[in-house]
Structure formats: C-alpha cells, structure tokens
Amino acid sequence: MPTSLPKADAPAALASLRSFFRAEFEQDLSDLKARLLLDYFFKELAPLAYNQGVRDAETYFRAKVEDLSSTCFEAPFTHWRKP
C-alpha cells in the first residue's frame, strides 16, 4: 500500500521541513525544493516506517489472539456457587 501525505497536512509538513533546514543547515528551501524533498521522503523512506508499524501491529494482535481463550472465557453453571 503506497504511503502518501494528506493534502491538508502538506502545508504544515512543508513549513516544518523548511524550518528544519533553516535551523540545522542555515539554508532556506524554496517551495519547489521543499515539495520535491518531501515527496522523496514519502516515496523512499515513509514505507520503512509504515512497514514497521504494520509489523508492530501484527505482533500485538497475534499476541492478543493467542491469549483470546483465557481472556474471553466465562465459566458456566456458576449460579449455585455464588455466596
């Protein structure tokens, strides 16, 4: 599944990227350079984070499913055992 940046988040992401470059490299990025760099990050690097998130979610849910029988169990015939 390809990753993409929601259009509503693009202005804030571009502003953050420009601020980062200004603070860390003392270099101003034009709108075009910031957009190209952001697109590159999403195409090349975002899949790494996305795939790790999917693996983490899979590990979490597999552990929950393995424990399902002990987590979701209700003992029958308990009426006469009540104090």
N, CA, C and O atoms as a DFTB+ gen file, in Angstrom:
332 C
 N C O
     1  1       0.849      -1.171       0.000
     2  2       0.000       0.000       0.000
     3  2       0.898       1.238       0.000
     4  3       1.671       1.436       0.937
     5  1       0.807       2.056      -1.020
     6  2       1.649       3.259      -1.064
     7  2       1.278       4.252       0.025
     8  3       0.106       4.420       0.363
     9  1       2.280       4.897       0.558
    10  2       2.038       5.929       1.572
    11  2       1.942       7.284       0.879
    12  3       2.601       7.534      -0.130
    13  1       1.123       8.131       1.432
    14  2       1.002       9.484       0.885
    15  2       0.636      10.435       2.016
    16  3       0.089      10.037       3.045
    17  1       0.948      11.674       1.796
    18  2       0.663      12.715       2.778
    19  2      -0.702      13.313       2.464
    20  3      -0.934      13.748       1.336
    21  1      -1.604      13.345       3.432
    22  2      -2.894      14.001       3.182
    23  2      -2.682      15.461       2.796
    24  3      -1.839      16.147       3.374
    25  1      -3.450      15.930       1.817
    26  2      -3.291      17.300       1.323
    27  2      -3.428      18.333       2.430
    28  3      -2.751      19.361       2.405
    29  1      -4.290      18.074       3.393
    30  2      -4.487      19.033       4.487
    31  2      -3.239      19.171       5.357
    32  3      -3.041      20.209       5.989
    33  1      -2.395      18.134       5.396
    34  2      -1.186      18.162       6.220
    35  2       0.035      18.702       5.485
    36  3       1.050      18.999       6.116
    37  1      -0.045      18.833       4.170
    38  2       1.116      19.248       3.374
    39  2       1.666      20.609       3.778
    40  3       2.881      20.729       3.931
    41  1       0.842      21.646       3.960
    42  2       1.428      22.955       4.320
    43  2       2.237      22.916       5.622
    44  3       3.318      23.499       5.700
    45  1       1.726      22.244       6.616
    46  2       2.453      22.158       7.891
    47  2       3.735      21.336       7.735
    48  3       4.766      21.679       8.312
    49  1       3.671      20.259       6.959
    50  2       4.856      19.431       6.741
    51  2       5.928      20.208       5.981
    52  3       7.110      20.124       6.315
    53  1       5.527      20.952       4.977
    54  2       6.485      21.754       4.211
    55  2       7.098      22.856       5.076
    56  3       8.299      23.114       4.994
    57  1       6.287      23.497       5.894
    58  2       6.796      24.535       6.795
    59  2       7.790      23.935       7.788
    60  3       8.822      24.541       8.080
    61  1       7.487      22.766       8.298
    62  2       8.389      22.098       9.235
    63  2       9.710      21.742       8.564
    64  3      10.780      21.919       9.145
    65  1       9.626      21.244       7.349
    66  2      10.831      20.887       6.606
    67  2      11.693      22.126       6.334
    68  3      12.913      22.080       6.485
    69  1      11.065      23.214       5.940
    70  2      11.803      24.462       5.708
    71  2      12.461      24.959       6.997
    72  3      13.611      25.397       6.984
    73  1      11.721      24.889       8.112
    74  2      12.271      25.318       9.410
    75  2      13.448      24.449       9.820
    76  3      14.444      24.952      10.341
    77  1      13.339      23.161       9.588
    78  2      14.429      22.241       9.918
    79  2      15.689      22.599       9.135
    80  3      16.776      22.690       9.707
    81  1      15.544      22.800       7.845
    82  2      16.709      23.135       7.026
    83  2      17.323      24.471       7.433
    84  3      18.543      24.636       7.428
    85  1      16.467      25.411       7.782
    86  2      16.959      26.724       8.202
    87  2      17.748      26.580       9.512
    88  3      18.828      27.153       9.652
    89  1      17.215      25.824      10.458
    90  2      17.861      25.686      11.771
    91  2      19.114      24.810      11.722
    92  3      20.122      25.135      12.348
    93  1      19.056      23.713      10.989
    94  2      20.156      22.747      11.005
    95  2      21.247      23.049       9.981
    96  3      22.426      22.798      10.234
    97  1      20.858      23.585       8.831
    98  2      21.822      23.783       7.749
    99  2      21.995      25.248       7.345
   100  3      22.774      25.567       6.447
   101  1      21.256      26.135       8.023
   102  2      21.295      27.560       7.695
   103  2      21.065      27.777       6.201
   104  3      21.766      28.544       5.542
   105  1      20.060      27.076       5.698
   106  2      19.736      27.148       4.273
   107  2      18.222      27.258       4.127
   108  3      17.467      26.521       4.762
   109  1      17.794      28.186       3.286
   110  2      16.371      28.325       3.001
   111  2      16.007      27.458       1.805
   112  3      16.724      27.416       0.805
   113  1      14.890      26.773       1.927
   114  2      14.395      25.951       0.826
   115  2      13.278      26.684       0.110
   116  3      12.405      27.269       0.750
   117  1      13.300      26.657      -1.191
   118  2      12.181      27.200      -1.959
   119  2      10.994      26.246      -1.832
   120  3      11.142      25.114      -1.370
   121  1       9.832      26.710      -2.241
   122  2       8.646      25.851      -2.201
   123  2       8.863      24.589      -3.028
   124  3       8.500      23.492      -2.603
   125  1       9.455      24.748      -4.206
   126  2       9.678      23.607      -5.088
   127  2      10.648      22.605      -4.468
   128  3      10.387      21.402      -4.472
   129  1      11.766      23.095      -3.935
   130  2      12.746      22.198      -3.315
   131  2      12.149      21.478      -2.109
   132  3      12.368      20.280      -1.931
   133  1      11.399      22.200      -1.285
   134  2      10.778      21.577      -0.113
   135  2       9.786      20.502      -0.549
   136  3       9.754      19.419       0.035
   137  1       8.976      20.790      -1.570
   138  2       7.991      19.829      -2.060
   139  2       8.671      18.589      -2.636
   140  3       8.249      17.466      -2.362
   141  1       9.725      18.790      -3.438
   142  2      10.445      17.649      -4.017
   143  2      11.094      16.795      -2.929
   144  3      11.069      15.567      -2.998
   145  1      11.662      17.441      -1.945
   146  2      12.285      16.705      -0.842
   147  2      11.244      15.927      -0.042
   148  3      11.469      14.770       0.316
   149  1      10.110      16.557       0.238
   150  2       9.052      15.883       0.973
   151  2       8.510      14.691       0.168
   152  3       8.280      13.621       0.730
   153  1       8.308      14.869      -1.124
   154  2       7.853      13.772      -1.979
   155  2       8.857      12.623      -1.982
   156  3       8.476      11.453      -1.948
   157  1      10.135      12.965      -2.022
   158  2      11.181      11.941      -1.981
   159  2      11.113      11.153      -0.675
   160  3      11.161       9.923      -0.686
   161  1      11.001      11.860       0.445
   162  2      10.918      11.186       1.741
   163  2       9.742      10.231       1.781
   164  3       9.865       9.104       2.260
   165  1       8.601      10.682       1.279
   166  2       7.422       9.824       1.315
   167  2       7.558       8.624       0.392
   168  3       7.063       7.542       0.707
   169  1       8.215       8.800      -0.732
   170  2       8.365       7.683      -1.660
   171  2       9.419       6.687      -1.184
   172  3       9.228       5.475      -1.290
   173  1      10.523       7.199      -0.664
   174  2      11.656       6.341      -0.332
   175  2      11.736       5.914       1.128
   176  3      12.124       4.779       1.406
   177  1      11.385       6.777       2.060
   178  2      11.609       6.492       3.473
   179  2      10.345       6.153       4.256
   180  3      10.387       5.342       5.181
   181  1       9.232       6.763       3.896
   182  2       7.990       6.501       4.629
   183  2       7.605       5.024       4.627
   184  3       7.079       4.545       5.632
   185  1       7.844       4.274       3.534
   186  2       7.500       2.852       3.581
   187  2       8.222       2.077       4.683
   188  3       7.697       1.085       5.190
   189  1       9.423       2.524       5.054
   190  2      10.129       1.854       6.151
   191  2       9.338       1.972       7.450
   192  3       9.152       0.982       8.157
   193  1       8.879       3.168       7.760
   194  2       8.102       3.392       8.977
   195  2       6.749       2.695       8.884
   196  3       6.287       2.099       9.857
   197  1       6.121       2.768       7.726
   198  2       4.815       2.124       7.529
   199  2       4.924       0.614       7.741
   200  3       4.126       0.023       8.469
   201  1       5.910       0.004       7.106
   202  2       6.084      -1.445       7.230
   203  2       6.381      -1.856       8.665
   204  3       5.896      -2.887       9.130
   205  1       7.181      -1.051       9.374
   206  2       7.462      -1.357      10.775
   207  2       6.194      -1.247      11.607
   208  3       5.969      -2.063      12.501
   209  1       5.371      -0.261      11.327
   210  2       4.102      -0.118      12.034
   211  2       3.187      -1.298      11.804
   212  3       2.515      -1.753      12.730
   213  1       3.150      -1.803      10.578
   214  2       2.334      -2.981      10.269
   215  2       2.873      -4.196      11.021
   216  3       2.099      -4.973      11.582
   217  1       4.199      -4.364      11.036
   218  2       4.785      -5.495      11.784
   219  2       4.476      -5.392      13.275
   220  3       4.136      -6.389      13.913
   221  1       4.595      -4.184      13.831
   222  2       4.300      -3.999      15.254
   223  2       2.835      -4.309      15.558
   224  3       2.530      -4.950      16.563
   225  1       1.933      -3.855      14.692
   226  2       0.507      -4.127      14.883
   227  2       0.231      -5.617      14.778
   228  3      -0.542      -6.164      15.564
   229  1       0.855      -6.273      13.815
   230  2       0.657      -7.719      13.659
   231  2       1.128      -8.472      14.899
   232  3       0.439      -9.375      15.374
   233  1       2.280      -8.111      15.420
   234  2       2.804      -8.750      16.631
   235  2       1.845      -8.546      17.800
   236  3       1.561      -9.485      18.543
   237  1       1.352      -7.336      17.962
   238  2       0.425      -7.014      19.046
   239  2      -0.855      -7.845      18.927
   240  3      -1.286      -8.471      19.895
   241  1      -1.459      -7.847      17.733
   242  2      -2.727      -8.550      17.569
   243  2      -2.563     -10.069      17.624
   244  3      -3.454     -10.764      18.111
   245  1      -1.445     -10.591      17.135
   246  2      -1.214     -12.040      17.253
   247  2      -1.129     -12.444      18.728
   248  3      -1.673     -13.476      19.121
   249  1      -0.455     -11.639      19.535
   250  2      -0.354     -11.942      20.969
   251  2      -1.732     -11.910      21.616
   252  3      -2.038     -12.749      22.463
   253  1      -2.561     -10.956      21.230
   254  2      -3.914     -10.869      21.795
   255  2      -4.773     -12.045      21.354
   256  3      -5.553     -12.564      22.152
   257  1      -4.650     -12.479      20.101
   258  2      -5.441     -13.604      19.594
   259  2      -5.001     -14.903      20.269
   260  3      -5.841     -15.741      20.597
   261  1      -3.696     -15.078      20.479
   262  2      -3.202     -16.280      21.140
   263  2      -3.741     -16.406      22.561
   264  3      -3.918     -17.520      23.056
   265  1      -4.002     -15.292      23.216
   266  2      -4.487     -15.282      24.593
   267  2      -6.016     -15.143      24.652
   268  3      -6.578     -14.961      25.732
   269  1      -6.675     -15.226      23.515
   270  2      -8.111     -14.983      23.454
   271  2      -8.913     -15.959      24.311
   272  3      -9.866     -15.556      24.977
   273  1      -8.542     -17.225      24.301
   274  2      -9.324     -18.206      25.048
   275  2      -9.276     -17.976      26.559
   276  3     -10.248     -18.269      27.255
   277  1      -8.175     -17.462      27.069
   278  2      -8.126     -17.189      28.508
   279  2      -8.704     -15.817      28.838
   280  3      -9.214     -15.604      29.938
   281  1      -8.627     -14.897      27.899
   282  2      -9.154     -13.561      28.119
   283  2     -10.670     -13.534      28.008
   284  3     -11.346     -12.872      28.795
   285  1     -11.190     -14.242      27.046
   286  2     -12.630     -14.227      26.771
   287  2     -13.230     -15.577      27.167
   288  3     -13.577     -16.385      26.306
   289  1     -13.344     -15.806      28.433
   290  2     -13.917     -17.057      28.919
   291  2     -14.832     -16.743      30.085
   292  3     -14.490     -15.968      30.978
   293  1     -15.985     -17.352      30.059
   294  2     -16.942     -17.212      31.155
   295  2     -17.322     -18.621      31.608
   296  3     -17.802     -19.431      30.815
   297  1     -17.105     -18.896      32.863
   298  2     -17.406     -20.233      33.388
   299  2     -18.920     -20.456      33.421
   300  3     -19.671     -19.575      33.837
   301  1     -19.358     -21.624      32.986
   302  2     -20.792     -21.934      33.030
   303  2     -21.190     -22.526      34.384
   304  3     -20.333     -22.887      35.192
   305  1     -22.458     -22.616      34.611
   306  2     -23.030     -23.270      35.800
   307  2     -22.482     -22.710      37.107
   308  3     -22.023     -23.459      37.970
   309  1     -22.534     -21.417      37.243
   310  2     -21.993     -20.784      38.441
   311  2     -23.083     -20.299      39.395
   312  3     -22.778     -19.754      40.456
   313  1     -24.328     -20.488      39.033
   314  2     -25.431     -19.977      39.852
   315  2     -25.372     -20.520      41.279
   316  3     -25.541     -19.759      42.231
   317  1     -25.138     -21.820      41.443
   318  2     -25.171     -22.435      42.763
   319  2     -23.884     -22.237      43.533
   320  3     -23.819     -22.591      44.710
   321  1     -22.867     -21.688      42.915
   322  2     -21.594     -21.425      43.607
   323  2     -21.519     -20.014      44.171
   324  3     -20.534     -19.673      44.826
   325  1     -22.517     -19.196      43.939
   326  2     -22.499     -17.829      44.457
   327  2     -22.628     -17.849      45.969
   328  3     -23.379     -18.670      46.496
   329  1     -21.929     -16.984      46.692
   330  2     -22.010     -16.963      48.164
   331  2     -23.362     -16.480      48.645
   332  3     -23.597     -16.403      49.851
